[in-house]
Structures are given as structure tokens and as C-alpha cells.
Amino acid sequence: MNRCRKWLIHYRGSMTQKEVAALSMIERSSYSNIERGRRDPSVQVAKRIGQVLGCDWKLFYEDINPIMGTEEKAMLIGSKHSHN
């Protein structure tokens, strides 16, 4: 775990962690831990956060940063496969 979800910060935009947490019906500290990658949200919480931020809840469970460009993703995928 322990991977910062920079894409989540991108989707949050000008909203505060407190605002997103309140709208998602979770504690701000829980949201902070999710955003920092210290915790993974349950599916139910991921869906609520996704709804609040207008992003696909499944992004929480993907290894690739969803705001990367296509070429960046292809490079990352290529380097992952070359290490296997």
C-alpha cells in the first residue's frame, strides 16, 4: 500500500479533504489516509468518494495512475512486464 494517490488530489481540485470526507460520509482522517495511500477504501467507501469527485471508484484498485498520458502508461506497463 503506502502509495500517494496523486490522481485523487487531482480529482479533489479545490475541495478540502474535510469537504470530500463529509460528502463521502467518512472521517477526514480516514480520507487523508486513503489519499496518502496508507489505507485502501472499502468498495462502498470508494464508490461514495468516486461519486463525490466524479471519478470511477475502481481507480482505487488500479496500479496505474489514471491521469497519466497514454504514452506514460504504455512505458510503465512495458517496464512492469520487463521485470517479470
C-alpha angles and dihedrals in degrees: 000000000000096000120134111240098221089170089062091054088051092053091045090060112167095350116108123236087246092056094048091046093050093048089046091049096238135112117273090237090055091051090048091053090050092049092048091049094243091120136025115224123237114253090256093053092043089054092050093048090046091052092049094048098036095240134122110270090217089071088081089068099044122099095212122079105248095213094058117111120254093255092050091050091048091051092049093047090047092051092047091054093046091058095053 
